[in-house]
Amino acid sequence: MAQSAKGSLNFRCPSCFMRDIDIDMFYDKDKKEYYCIRCCYHGDEKDVLEKNEMARFRYRDMMKRITVDDYDD
């Protein structure tokens, strides 16, 4: 496994998370960007937060019970 320091916050890799894989990203201080050790994703904090917001949108109703009454006919 790669030996690197994690950033101040633990960000999940958006690319892996969209495939239902929960992987924390690592922070490269020299390049000032986050990277995933499992896939080829890398990006700055702004990019990671934007992509993780898309994942939150995907799972927004995960804890909501959906019934027939929720659909309009």
Secondary structure as GFF3:
##gff-version 3
##sequence-region A 1 73
A	DSSP	alpha_helix	14	17	.	.	.	ID=ss1
A	DSSP	beta_strand	26	28	.	.	.	ID=ss2
A	DSSP	beta_strand	33	35	.	.	.	ID=ss3
A	DSSP	beta_strand	42	43	.	.	.	ID=ss4
A	DSSP	alpha_helix	45	58	.	.	.	ID=ss5
A	DSSP	three_ten_helix	68	70	.	.	.	ID=ss6
###
